Amino acid sequence: MKLLMLGGTEFVGRAVSEAAVARGWGVTVFHRGNHAPPEGVTALHGDRGAPAGLAALEQGEWDAVVDTWSGAPSVVRNSARLLSGRVGTYAYVSSGSVYAFPPTARLDERAPLVAGSSDATDAEDYAQAKRGGELAAAEVFGERALLVRAGLILGPYENVGRLPWWLGRIARGGPVLAPGPRGMALQYIDVRDLAEWTLDALEGGLGGPYSLVSEVGHATMGELLESCVKVTGSDAELRWTAPEHVLAAGIEPWTELPVWLAPGELRDALFGVDVSKALAAGLRCRPVAETVADTWAWLQAIGGVAPQRPDRPVLGLDPAKEAVALALRRAD
């Protein structure tokens, strides 16, 4: 297989590129040149958002493309149009955010979607931008467009700051505000499992939308944080705190306490997705302990500080705010 990876130097794109190289595929990575590409790939340079930025892709043929773009949908449209006729399948890594909220039933691929336009030139609304990207790929490639609706993505190379923040916080040790309940079921996908499933789907000629996260309850909040304690070897003491007390302390779910959501419609939607279609198409998810351990090993290998995407907010709880919340917890 010959794969064209649009991006390919960070997080999802890098995981896909490395997995394809490991399979013996011929991989071409098209990127801006800001980061070193994985070993074993052919690199082409260009800026998709700039005039004539796709010039390096005007020649060449590939069996498949994987596109992780999360900006303006018109960029996906332009790339798809340019590659039409020279590519077999166009895989667009989208997001579960394209499902309309609040949901009317358990989310699956048939659920109502947010509005989007393939011609949109901005990405102010993330969900609409991702939906517009889906429409762009489908308008050009039809049934040969594979729409990978990923949920929460964790694992090595993460540049968003979720699991790396928890690992860093727990590595510092001491009392740690652990948002409960401990048995809260999570849904996420290891970036490497996403990569392997996507490549399998391309080989199998799949198209259309697939929700791609683990099964409901694949791991719990307790298992995630306890795995962090184990791999870091710290003296951290997880102080499990009821959701109402976390919220009463003015702490924001998801942003100040990454991965965690308070009970309610949003949590039920994000951590209750029906993934039976992806499972039937071969999705397999590794244990949470492996994801945590490998992410910690990667962090240690790069000096302990994860890269941060410039277009995403910095996540995590301020130590002073955590201390106040822990004091209130003790006084309760």
C-alpha positions in Angstrom: 0.0 0.0 0.0 1.1 3.5 -0.7 -0.2 6.0 1.9 -0.2 9.8 1.8 -0.4 11.3 5.3 -1.5 14.9 5.4 0.4 16.0 8.5 2.1 13.0 10.0 4.6 14.6 12.4 2.4 14.9 15.6 0.0 12.8 17.7 -2.6 11.1 15.5 -0.7 11.7 12.2 2.5 10.4 13.6 0.9 7.3 15.1 -0.7 6.5 11.7 2.6 7.1 9.8 4.6 4.9 12.2 2.0 2.2 12.1 2.0 2.2 8.2 5.8 2.1 8.1 5.8 -0.8 10.4 3.5 -2.6 8.0 6.0 -2.1 5.2 3.8 0.5 3.4 5.3 3.2 1.3 4.4 6.4 3.3 4.6 10.0 2.1 4.2 12.6 4.7 3.1 16.1 3.6 3.8 18.7 6.3 5.0 22.3 6.9 8.4 21.2 8.0 8.0 22.4 11.6 8.7 19.0 13.1 10.8 16.1 12.1 8.8 13.3 10.3 9.0 9.7 11.4 11.8 7.6 10.1 11.2 5.6 7.0 8.9 8.1 5.2 9.2 10.3 2.2 8.6 14.0 3.2 6.9 16.6 1.1 6.6 20.2 2.3 3.8 22.7 2.0 1.3 24.8 3.9 -2.2 23.8 3.2 -3.6 27.1 4.3 -1.4 29.2 2.0 -1.9 30.1 -1.7 -0.2 27.4 -3.8 0.5 25.5 -0.6 -0.5 22.2 -2.2 2.0 22.5 -5.1 4.0 19.5 -3.8 1.0 17.3 -4.2 0.2 18.1 -7.8 2.0 14.9 -8.9 1.9 11.4 -7.5 -0.6 8.6 -6.9 -1.4 6.8 -3.7 -3.7 4.0 -2.6 -5.0 6.0 0.4 -4.9 9.4 2.1 -5.3 10.0 5.8 -6.2 13.6 6.7 -6.3 14.8 10.4 -7.1 18.5 9.6 -9.2 20.3 12.2 -9.2 23.8 10.7 -11.2 25.3 7.9 -13.2 22.7 5.9 -12.3 24.4 2.6 -8.8 23.2 3.1 -10.0 19.6 3.2 -12.1 20.3 0.1 -9.1 21.7 -1.8 -6.9 18.8 -0.9 -9.6 16.2 -1.8 -10.3 17.9 -5.2 -6.6 18.0 -6.0 -6.1 14.4 -5.2 -9.2 13.1 -6.8 -8.4 10.5 -9.5 -5.0 9.8 -8.0 -6.0 8.3 -4.7 -8.1 5.3 -3.9 -9.6 6.1 -0.5 -9.7 9.3 1.5 -9.8 8.8 5.3 -10.7 11.9 7.3 -10.1 11.7 11.0 -13.1 13.5 12.3 -14.6 13.7 15.8 -17.5 12.5 17.8 -18.2 16.2 18.3 -20.1 16.2 15.0 -23.0 14.5 16.7 -25.7 17.0 17.6 -26.1 17.8 21.3 -28.1 17.1 23.4 -28.6 13.7 21.9 -32.1 12.2 21.5 -30.8 8.7 22.0 -27.5 6.8 22.5 -25.1 8.1 20.0 -24.2 6.0 17.0 -23.4 6.7 13.3 -27.1 7.3 12.5 -27.5 10.1 15.1 -28.3 13.7 14.1 -25.3 15.8 13.2 -24.4 19.4 13.6 -24.5 21.7 10.6 -21.4 22.1 8.5 -20.2 23.3 5.1 -17.3 22.1 3.0 -16.8 25.6 1.7 -16.4 27.2 5.2 -13.2 29.2 5.5 -13.0 29.4 9.3 -12.9 26.9 12.1 -14.4 29.0 15.0 -16.8 26.2 15.9 -14.8 22.9 16.2 -17.8 20.6 15.7 -19.0 22.4 12.6 -15.5 22.5 11.2 -15.1 18.8 11.6 -18.5 18.2 10.0 -17.5 20.4 7.1 -14.4 18.4 6.7 -16.4 15.2 6.5 -18.7 16.8 3.9 -15.7 17.9 1.9 -14.2 14.4 1.8 -17.5 12.8 1.0 -18.4 15.3 -1.8 -15.3 14.3 -3.7 -14.7 10.7 -2.8 -18.3 9.5 -2.1 -18.4 6.0 -0.7 -14.6 5.9 -0.8 -14.5 8.5 2.0 -13.8 6.9 5.4 -15.0 9.2 8.2 -13.2 8.3 11.5 -15.3 9.9 14.3 -12.8 9.6 17.1 -13.7 10.3 20.7 -11.3 11.2 23.4 -7.8 10.2 22.2 -5.0 9.4 24.6 -1.5 7.8 24.3 2.1 8.6 23.3 2.7 11.8 21.3 -0.3 13.6 22.9 0.0 17.3 22.4 -3.4 18.3 23.9 -2.4 17.9 27.6 -4.8 15.4 29.1 -3.0 12.3 30.1 0.4 14.1 30.2 -1.0 16.5 32.7 -2.3 13.7 35.0 1.0 11.9 34.8 2.9 15.1 35.6 0.6 16.0 38.5 0.7 12.5 40.0 4.5 12.3 39.6 4.8 15.3 41.8 3.3 13.2 44.6 1.4 14.2 47.7 -2.4 14.5 48.1 -4.1 14.6 44.6 -7.6 15.7 44.1 -9.2 12.7 42.3 -12.6 13.5 40.9 -15.1 10.8 41.5 -16.8 8.6 41.4 -13.8 6.2 41.2 -15.8 3.7 39.2 -16.9 6.3 36.5 -16.8 4.5 33.2 -14.6 6.2 30.5 -14.7 5.9 26.7 -11.5 6.9 24.9 -9.1 5.4 22.3 -5.4 4.9 22.4 -3.9 6.8 19.4 -2.1 3.6 18.3 -5.4 1.6 18.2 -7.0 4.4 16.2 -4.0 4.2 13.8 -4.2 0.4 13.4 -7.9 0.3 12.9 -7.7 3.1 10.3 -5.1 1.3 8.3 -7.0 -2.0 8.5 -10.1 -0.2 7.3 -8.2 1.3 4.4 -6.9 -2.2 3.4 -10.4 -3.5 3.7 -11.9 -0.8 1.5 -14.2 0.5 4.1 -16.0 3.8 3.7 -18.6 5.9 5.5 -18.7 7.0 9.1 -17.4 5.0 12.1 -17.5 6.1 15.8 -14.1 5.2 17.1 -13.6 4.9 20.8 -13.4 2.0 23.2 -16.5 0.2 24.5 -18.3 1.8 27.3 -16.5 1.0 30.5 -13.3 -0.2 28.9 -11.7 1.6 31.8 -12.7 3.7 34.8 -11.5 7.0 36.2 -10.0 5.0 39.1 -8.1 2.6 36.8 -6.7 5.5 34.8 -5.4 7.5 37.8 -4.2 4.4 39.7 -2.3 3.4 36.6 -0.6 6.8 36.7 0.4 6.3 40.3 1.9 2.9 39.5 3.9 3.9 36.5 5.3 7.1 38.0 6.3 5.3 41.3 5.3 8.5 43.2 3.9 8.8 46.7 0.8 10.4 45.4 -2.3 9.8 47.5 -5.5 9.9 45.4 -8.2 11.8 47.4 -11.4 10.7 45.8 -13.9 13.6 45.8 -17.6 13.5 45.0 -18.5 15.4 41.8 -20.7 17.9 43.7 -17.7 18.9 45.9 -15.5 19.3 42.9 -18.0 21.6 41.2 -18.6 23.5 44.4 -14.9 24.3 44.5 -15.3 26.1 41.2 -13.3 23.5 39.2 -14.1 23.1 35.6 -14.5 19.6 34.3 -12.6 18.5 31.2 -10.3 21.6 31.2 -9.0 21.9 34.7 -9.4 18.2 35.4 -8.7 16.6 32.0 -10.7 13.5 31.0 -13.2 14.0 33.8 -16.8 15.0 33.4 -19.5 15.6 36.0 -22.7 13.5 35.9 -25.1 14.7 33.3 -26.1 14.7 29.6 -22.6 15.6 28.4 -20.9 12.8 30.2 -23.6 10.3 29.2 -23.2 11.3 25.6 -19.4 11.4 25.5 -18.9 8.2 27.5 -21.9 6.3 26.2 -21.3 6.0 22.5 -22.4 2.9 20.6 -19.3 1.5 18.9 -20.7 -1.8 17.7 -20.1 -0.9 14.0 -16.4 -0.3 14.6 -16.1 -3.4 16.8 -17.7 -5.4 14.0 -15.1 -3.9 11.6 -12.2 -5.1 13.8 -11.6 -2.5 16.5 -9.5 -3.7 19.4 -8.4 -1.6 22.3 -5.4 -2.2 24.5 -5.7 -2.0 28.4 -5.6 1.4 30.0 -2.5 0.4 32.0 -0.6 -0.1 28.7 -1.7 3.3 27.4 -0.6 5.0 30.6 2.7 3.2 30.9 3.7 3.9 27.3 2.7 7.5 27.5 4.9 7.9 30.7 7.8 6.2 28.9 7.5 8.6 26.0 7.3 11.6 28.3 10.5 10.4 30.1 12.2 10.0 26.8 11.5 13.6 25.7 12.5 15.2 29.0 9.2 15.0 30.9 7.4 17.9 29.1 4.8 17.1 26.5 4.5 19.3 23.4 1.5 21.7 23.4 -0.6 22.5 20.3 -0.7 26.2 19.9 -4.3 26.2 18.8 -5.6 24.4 22.0 -5.8 25.8 25.5 -3.4 24.7 28.2 -5.2 22.2 30.4 -4.8 21.4 34.1 -5.6 22.5 37.6 -3.6 25.2 39.3 -1.8 23.8 42.4 -3.2 26.6 44.6 -6.7 25.9 43.5 -6.2 22.2 44.1 -4.9 22.9 47.6 -8.0 24.9 48.4 -10.3 22.2 47.1 -8.5 19.6 49.2 -8.8 21.7 52.3 -12.5 22.1 51.7 -12.8 18.4 51.2 -11.1 17.8 54.6 -13.3 20.3 56.3 -16.5 18.9 54.8 
